[in-house]
Amino acid sequence: MAKFIDQPMVIEAVGNKPKIIEEYIGAVNSDTEELSVARMRSPSGWIEPGQTPEFSEYTIVLKGMLHVKTENRVYEVKAGQAIIVSAGEWVQYSTPTEEGAEYIAMCLPAFTTEAVHRDEEW
């Protein structure tokens, strides 16, 4: 059965600065556990705690640059590029450049605060 999503649900983000998360599809807005799809807008200088999530995250950068740090490498994902971070892989996202970033994040299965496993030392 089709499910129409009239508008996203704004979710409070974790990090050192305010970041806008608009969940269109996922556990919060559409009661969808299989997948989440959200539009993210993060300001210059934003950084979140590292995490080892139970879900894979597929990210497409629309504007700016997303800095993605894993245990083995650092990526600068720019507008028009994408990155996949597998479930169980430690990762930390940030937007260090002046323009910040706007991007779409898809998580499989859907993002939940219980499944993200953020670093405690944050």
N, C-alpha and C positions, 0 to 999 in steps of 0.2 A: 504494500500500500504506500502511495506517495505521501511524503510529509513536507509541507511547505514551510520554509523558514522565513518569517516576515522580517526579522532583523537580528543582528548578532547580540549576544549577551556580553557586556563588558565585565572582564574578570580582573581582579586586582593582581598586579604582578609583584614578584619578589625581585629585589635588587636595590642598588644604592640610589636610584632616581626613579621617578614615576615613568612607567611604560604602559602603553595602551594595548590591551589584548582584547580583541573582538572575536569571540568564538561564535562561528556560524553553525558548525556541526560538532557535536561532542557530548560528553557526559553531562555537562552543565546546561547547555542551551536546547539540545534536541533529544536528550536521554539516549544518545547513541554511544554504545560502548565499543563498537568495532573500530571506529576511526574518529579523529577530531581534525577539524579544519579551522584555522584561526588566522586573522590578519593582525600583524604585530606592527606597532610603531614605537620605536625606542629613540630617546634623545641622545645627543652627543655626550659621551662620558659614561653612559649606562653600562653596568656590569651586574651579572647575577651570580649566585653561588654555583660552584661546580655541582654536577649531578651525575648519577648513574641510573638512568631510567629503565623501567621494564618495557618501554615501548621504543620503536624505531621512529626517528623524526626526519621528515623530508621537508626541506626548506628551499623556497625560491625567493631570492632577493629582488624586490621591485625597484627600490631606490636606495642610494647610499651604499654602505658596506657593513657586513656582519662579520665580526671577528669570532672565529670558532676555534677553540683550543681543545685538543684531545690529549691523551697521555703521550702520544707519539709525534704529534704534529700540530702546527698552527696554520689555519686557513684564513684567507681574506676573501670572503665571498661577496662579489660586487653585483650591482644591478645587472640582471640578465643571466646570472649564474645560479647554480643550485648546489646543495650538499645533502648527503644522506648520512645520518649518524645512527648506527645500529643499536638495538636494545642491548643493555648491559655494558655499553661503552661509556667511560667517563668523558664528560664534555662540559665546557663552560662557554657561554655566549656573552658577547659584549659589543658595544658600538662606540669605539674610541674616536672616530673621526668627527669633524665639526658638523657634518650634515646628519649624523645619526643614521637610522635605517628604517625602511618599511619592507616587510616581507610576509609571505604566507608560510605558515608552518602546518604540516599535516603529521599527525601521530597515529601509529598503528601498533597496538590497539589505542583507543582514545586516551588522551592525557587525563590523569587524575593526580591530585596532590599526594595520594597514598603511593602512587607508582613512580614518582619522580626521583625520590631518594636524594635529596640535596645534601651537600656537605654540611656537617655539623659545625665546623669552625667558623662559618659565616656569621 
